[in-house]
Amino acid sequence: MHIGLYFGSFNPIHNGHLIIANHVTQYTDIDKVWFIVSPHNPFKEAQTLLNEYHRLHLVNIAIEDNTKFRASNIEFNMPKPSYTIDTLTYLAEKFPFERFSVILGSDSFQNIHRWKNFEMLVGRYAFVVYNRPGYVVKDTFGASVTTLDAPLLDISSTFIRKQIREKKSIKYLVPDAVDQYIAANRYYAG
């Protein structure tokens, strides 16, 4: 089985993430998308993150009706911060009969040369890169790259957190069940 690994803080998960993941399953040979909830992305500030178990639960709520999606806490027991190469090495050992590809935006891919052991990463794994405005993949760094023009929403988790702090609606930005759970638990309220 071909599994696409969609790494992220998902702080919180939103409809933009889900649209991209669904598009990947429709327009590539990827069978399933695993949302890898990162406890601490080395490029982000840890103090802005909701607890990783709460973020994982929000992902599970968002994807519960899609059999092609799975939420993963694989990085929760790994050293922090999380590095993609370490996670992929672990997954390859744990699931030797699965094929893994990394799903990411062209903005992130252009910085892949800054990632830990990036030469090993691009040498061993394929990438599904969805184009973001203003970020064209010019250099594949020797990686196997499939580029997609996925439908993009101009929203971010940062914007959603700001909306919540300002007591504004996040309806239509996140799945209804996620909106309700965030409100009920007063996540991101400040």
Short mmCIF file of the C-alpha atoms (twelve columns), coordinates in Angstrom:
data_MODEL
# 
_entry.id   MODEL 
# 
loop_
_atom_site.group_PDB 
_atom_site.id 
_atom_site.type_symbol 
_atom_site.label_atom_id 
_atom_site.label_alt_id 
_atom_site.label_comp_id 
_atom_site.label_asym_id 
_atom_site.label_seq_id 
_atom_site.Cartn_x 
_atom_site.Cartn_y 
_atom_site.Cartn_z 
_atom_site.pdbx_PDB_model_num 
ATOM 1   C CA . MET A 1   0.000   0.000  0.000  1 
ATOM 2   C CA . HIS A 2   1.190   3.506  -0.822 1 
ATOM 3   C CA . ILE A 3   0.815   5.850  2.143  1 
ATOM 4   C CA . GLY A 4   1.148   9.608  1.963  1 
ATOM 5   C CA . LEU A 5   2.503   11.160 5.141  1 
ATOM 6   C CA . TYR A 6   1.100   14.609 5.800  1 
ATOM 7   C CA . PHE A 7   3.184   16.093 8.605  1 
ATOM 8   C CA . GLY A 8   1.961   19.097 10.520 1 
ATOM 9   C CA . SER A 9   1.227   20.774 13.782 1 
ATOM 10  C CA . PHE A 10  -2.483  20.834 12.843 1 
ATOM 11  C CA . ASN A 11  -2.943  23.605 15.398 1 
ATOM 12  C CA . PRO A 12  -5.862  23.208 14.624 1 
ATOM 13  C CA . ILE A 13  -6.617  21.082 11.579 1 
ATOM 14  C CA . HIS A 14  -8.755  22.986 9.068  1 
ATOM 15  C CA . ASN A 15  -10.625 22.439 5.826  1 
ATOM 16  C CA . GLY A 16  -7.590  23.458 3.761  1 
ATOM 17  C CA . HIS A 17  -5.639  20.482 5.156  1 
ATOM 18  C CA . LEU A 18  -8.528  18.138 4.386  1 
ATOM 19  C CA . ILE A 19  -8.985  19.415 0.828  1 
ATOM 20  C CA . ILE A 20  -5.293  18.841 0.081  1 
ATOM 21  C CA . ALA A 21  -5.296  15.334 1.597  1 
ATOM 22  C CA . ASN A 22  -8.434  14.391 -0.340 1 
ATOM 23  C CA . HIS A 23  -6.984  15.791 -3.576 1 
ATOM 24  C CA . VAL A 24  -3.831  13.704 -3.087 1 
ATOM 25  C CA . THR A 25  -5.880  10.497 -2.781 1 
ATOM 26  C CA . GLN A 26  -7.838  11.420 -5.916 1 
ATOM 27  C CA . TYR A 27  -4.987  12.497 -8.215 1 
ATOM 28  C CA . THR A 28  -2.021  10.299 -7.245 1 
ATOM 29  C CA . ASP A 29  -1.483  6.579  -6.615 1 
ATOM 30  C CA . ILE A 30  -1.489  7.188  -2.842 1 
ATOM 31  C CA . ASP A 31  -4.003  4.857  -1.193 1 
ATOM 32  C CA . LYS A 32  -4.164  6.444  2.258  1 
ATOM 33  C CA . VAL A 33  -3.067  9.678  3.918  1 
ATOM 34  C CA . TRP A 34  -1.720  9.563  7.447  1 
ATOM 35  C CA . PHE A 35  -1.854  12.876 9.290  1 
ATOM 36  C CA . ILE A 36  1.334   12.869 11.365 1 
ATOM 37  C CA . VAL A 37  0.664   15.216 14.262 1 
ATOM 38  C CA . SER A 38  3.994   16.769 15.200 1 
ATOM 39  C CA . PRO A 39  4.375   17.507 18.904 1 
ATOM 40  C CA . HIS A 40  7.054   20.106 18.113 1 
ATOM 41  C CA . ASN A 41  8.045   21.247 14.654 1 
ATOM 42  C CA . PRO A 42  11.678  22.440 14.843 1 
ATOM 43  C CA . PHE A 43  10.735  25.472 12.711 1 
ATOM 44  C CA . LYS A 44  7.863   26.617 14.977 1 
ATOM 45  C CA . GLU A 45  7.537   28.027 18.465 1 
ATOM 46  C CA . ALA A 46  6.415   25.318 20.897 1 
ATOM 47  C CA . GLN A 47  4.532   27.681 23.234 1 
ATOM 48  C CA . THR A 48  1.904   28.473 20.563 1 
ATOM 49  C CA . LEU A 49  0.874   24.812 20.331 1 
ATOM 50  C CA . LEU A 50  -2.181  23.256 21.885 1 
ATOM 51  C CA . ASN A 51  -1.304  20.011 23.689 1 
ATOM 52  C CA . GLU A 52  -0.470  17.328 21.109 1 
ATOM 53  C CA . TYR A 53  -3.146  14.912 22.391 1 
ATOM 54  C CA . HIS A 54  -5.817  17.590 21.979 1 
ATOM 55  C CA . ARG A 55  -4.576  18.321 18.429 1 
ATOM 56  C CA . LEU A 56  -4.572  14.581 17.624 1 
ATOM 57  C CA . HIS A 57  -8.152  14.314 18.898 1 
ATOM 58  C CA . LEU A 58  -9.207  17.244 16.697 1 
ATOM 59  C CA . VAL A 59  -7.648  15.491 13.671 1 
ATOM 60  C CA . ASN A 60  -9.518  12.289 14.548 1 
ATOM 61  C CA . ILE A 61  -12.782 14.226 14.800 1 
ATOM 62  C CA . ALA A 62  -12.118 15.896 11.432 1 
ATOM 63  C CA . ILE A 63  -11.373 12.662 9.544  1 
ATOM 64  C CA . GLU A 64  -13.622 10.135 11.298 1 
ATOM 65  C CA . ASP A 65  -15.846 9.550  8.261  1 
ATOM 66  C CA . ASN A 66  -13.042 9.067  5.715  1 
ATOM 67  C CA . THR A 67  -11.564 5.563  5.477  1 
ATOM 68  C CA . LYS A 68  -8.619  6.840  3.415  1 
ATOM 69  C CA . PHE A 69  -7.418  9.064  6.271  1 
ATOM 70  C CA . ARG A 70  -5.698  8.154  9.535  1 
ATOM 71  C CA . ALA A 71  -4.380  10.268 12.398 1 
ATOM 72  C CA . SER A 72  -0.997  9.260  13.774 1 
ATOM 73  C CA . ASN A 73  0.705   9.975  17.080 1 
ATOM 74  C CA . ILE A 74  3.907   8.236  15.927 1 
ATOM 75  C CA . GLU A 75  6.069   11.251 16.847 1 
ATOM 76  C CA . PHE A 76  4.704   11.625 20.388 1 
ATOM 77  C CA . ASN A 77  7.198   9.169  21.882 1 
ATOM 78  C CA . MET A 78  10.126  10.193 19.705 1 
ATOM 79  C CA . PRO A 79  12.775  12.746 20.735 1 
ATOM 80  C CA . LYS A 80  11.678  16.388 20.443 1 
ATOM 81  C CA . PRO A 81  11.790  18.280 18.226 1 
ATOM 82  C CA . SER A 82  10.532  15.908 15.547 1 
ATOM 83  C CA . TYR A 83  12.598  15.383 12.417 1 
ATOM 84  C CA . THR A 84  11.003  13.911 9.302  1 
ATOM 85  C CA . ILE A 85  13.929  11.597 8.513  1 
ATOM 86  C CA . ASP A 86  13.765  10.017 11.986 1 
ATOM 87  C CA . THR A 87  10.024  9.443  11.697 1 
ATOM 88  C CA . LEU A 88  10.351  7.955  8.207  1 
ATOM 89  C CA . THR A 89  13.165  5.657  9.316  1 
ATOM 90  C CA . TYR A 90  11.035  4.436  12.217 1 
ATOM 91  C CA . LEU A 91  7.947   3.935  10.017 1 
ATOM 92  C CA . ALA A 92  9.959   2.048  7.379  1 
ATOM 93  C CA . GLU A 93  11.179  -0.354 10.086 1 
ATOM 94  C CA . LYS A 94  7.734   -0.747 11.660 1 
ATOM 95  C CA . PHE A 95  5.862   -1.120 8.341  1 
ATOM 96  C CA . PRO A 96  8.381   -2.759 5.968  1 
ATOM 97  C CA . PHE A 97  5.752   -3.645 3.343  1 
ATOM 98  C CA . GLU A 98  4.316   -0.135 2.968  1 
ATOM 99  C CA . ARG A 99  5.603   2.530  0.607  1 
ATOM 100 C CA . PHE A 100 5.777   6.033  2.057  1 
ATOM 101 C CA . SER A 101 5.753   9.418  0.351  1 
ATOM 102 C CA . VAL A 102 5.840   12.836 2.005  1 
ATOM 103 C CA . ILE A 103 3.072   15.345 1.245  1 
ATOM 104 C CA . LEU A 104 3.996   19.016 1.558  1 
ATOM 105 C CA . GLY A 105 3.555   22.431 0.017  1 
ATOM 106 C CA . SER A 106 5.974   23.917 -2.486 1 
ATOM 107 C CA . ASP A 107 6.849   26.599 0.095  1 
ATOM 108 C CA . SER A 108 8.105   23.917 2.497  1 
ATOM 109 C CA . PHE A 109 9.765   21.861 -0.227 1 
ATOM 110 C CA . GLN A 110 11.939  24.763 -1.348 1 
ATOM 111 C CA . ASN A 111 13.506  24.695 2.141  1 
ATOM 112 C CA . ILE A 112 14.067  20.940 2.261  1 
ATOM 113 C CA . HIS A 113 17.814  21.431 1.986  1 
ATOM 114 C CA . ARG A 114 17.614  22.856 5.549  1 
ATOM 115 C CA . TRP A 115 16.012  19.690 6.948  1 
ATOM 116 C CA . LYS A 116 17.982  17.177 9.005  1 
ATOM 117 C CA . ASN A 117 19.745  14.615 6.758  1 
ATOM 118 C CA . PHE A 118 17.967  15.984 3.720  1 
ATOM 119 C CA . GLU A 119 20.253  14.088 1.303  1 
ATOM 120 C CA . MET A 120 19.117  10.783 2.817  1 
ATOM 121 C CA . LEU A 121 15.516  11.971 2.828  1 
ATOM 122 C CA . VAL A 122 15.418  12.911 -0.863 1 
ATOM 123 C CA . GLY A 123 17.401  9.809  -1.799 1 
ATOM 124 C CA . ARG A 124 15.039  7.346  -0.119 1 
ATOM 125 C CA . TYR A 125 11.555  8.844  -0.275 1 
ATOM 126 C CA . ALA A 126 9.237   10.341 -2.870 1 
ATOM 127 C CA . PHE A 127 7.433   13.653 -2.407 1 
ATOM 128 C CA . VAL A 128 3.992   14.851 -3.407 1 
ATOM 129 C CA . VAL A 129 4.263   18.620 -3.570 1 
ATOM 130 C CA . TYR A 130 1.166   20.792 -3.878 1 
ATOM 131 C CA . ASN A 131 1.849   24.141 -5.480 1 
ATOM 132 C CA . ARG A 132 1.453   27.276 -3.416 1 
ATOM 133 C CA . PRO A 133 1.234   30.707 -5.057 1 
ATOM 134 C CA . GLY A 134 4.653   32.318 -5.373 1 
ATOM 135 C CA . TYR A 135 6.575   29.104 -4.661 1 
ATOM 136 C CA . VAL A 136 7.562   27.231 -7.797 1 
ATOM 137 C CA . VAL A 137 9.544   24.002 -7.489 1 
ATOM 138 C CA . LYS A 138 12.688  24.839 -9.449 1 
ATOM 139 C CA . ASP A 139 15.092  22.387 -7.830 1 
ATOM 140 C CA . THR A 140 14.035  18.864 -6.821 1 
ATOM 141 C CA . PHE A 141 17.342  18.281 -4.989 1 
ATOM 142 C CA . GLY A 142 17.451  14.875 -6.688 1 
ATOM 143 C CA . ALA A 143 14.161  13.744 -5.151 1 
ATOM 144 C CA . SER A 144 11.323  11.936 -6.885 1 
ATOM 145 C CA . VAL A 145 8.696   14.693 -6.948 1 
ATOM 146 C CA . THR A 146 5.081   14.682 -8.087 1 
ATOM 147 C CA . THR A 147 3.634   18.190 -8.224 1 
ATOM 148 C CA . LEU A 148 -0.085  18.891 -7.932 1 
ATOM 149 C CA . ASP A 149 -2.267  21.908 -8.436 1 
ATOM 150 C CA . ALA A 150 -4.565  21.158 -5.525 1 
ATOM 151 C CA . PRO A 151 -7.406  23.537 -4.673 1 
ATOM 152 C CA . LEU A 152 -6.100  25.859 -1.981 1 
ATOM 153 C CA . LEU A 153 -7.939  27.894 0.614  1 
ATOM 154 C CA . ASP A 154 -6.227  31.041 1.792  1 
ATOM 155 C CA . ILE A 155 -6.641  30.151 5.465  1 
ATOM 156 C CA . SER A 156 -4.209  29.081 8.126  1 
ATOM 157 C CA . SER A 157 -4.249  27.680 11.625 1 
ATOM 158 C CA . THR A 158 -2.742  30.997 12.764 1 
ATOM 159 C CA . PHE A 159 -5.730  32.874 11.313 1 
ATOM 160 C CA . ILE A 160 -8.166  30.443 12.943 1 
ATOM 161 C CA . ARG A 161 -6.507  30.878 16.359 1 
ATOM 162 C CA . LYS A 162 -6.727  34.666 15.917 1 
ATOM 163 C CA . GLN A 163 -10.426 34.406 15.048 1 
ATOM 164 C CA . ILE A 164 -11.044 32.395 18.225 1 
ATOM 165 C CA . ARG A 165 -9.095  34.833 20.416 1 
ATOM 166 C CA . GLU A 166 -11.143 37.674 18.948 1 
ATOM 167 C CA . LYS A 167 -14.374 35.728 19.618 1 
ATOM 168 C CA . LYS A 168 -15.179 35.479 15.895 1 
ATOM 169 C CA . SER A 169 -16.691 32.486 14.132 1 
ATOM 170 C CA . ILE A 170 -14.552 29.763 12.567 1 
ATOM 171 C CA . LYS A 171 -17.573 28.144 10.913 1 
ATOM 172 C CA . TYR A 172 -16.730 26.902 7.397  1 
ATOM 173 C CA . LEU A 173 -12.986 27.112 8.153  1 
ATOM 174 C CA . VAL A 174 -12.951 23.823 10.064 1 
ATOM 175 C CA . PRO A 175 -15.342 20.849 10.042 1 
ATOM 176 C CA . ASP A 176 -18.443 21.528 12.162 1 
ATOM 177 C CA . ALA A 177 -17.516 18.830 14.698 1 
ATOM 178 C CA . VAL A 178 -14.067 20.413 15.153 1 
ATOM 179 C CA . ASP A 179 -15.623 23.871 15.575 1 
ATOM 180 C CA . GLN A 180 -18.008 22.533 18.227 1 
ATOM 181 C CA . TYR A 181 -15.278 20.665 20.111 1 
ATOM 182 C CA . ILE A 182 -12.933 23.665 20.137 1 
ATOM 183 C CA . ALA A 183 -15.773 25.888 21.451 1 
ATOM 184 C CA . ALA A 184 -16.878 23.376 24.091 1 
ATOM 185 C CA . ASN A 185 -13.322 23.048 25.420 1 
ATOM 186 C CA . ARG A 186 -12.403 26.729 24.993 1 
ATOM 187 C CA . TYR A 187 -9.264  25.832 23.021 1 
ATOM 188 C CA . TYR A 188 -7.256  28.819 21.791 1 
ATOM 189 C CA . ALA A 189 -9.528  31.241 23.670 1 
ATOM 190 C CA . GLY A 190 -6.540  32.985 25.167 1 
# 
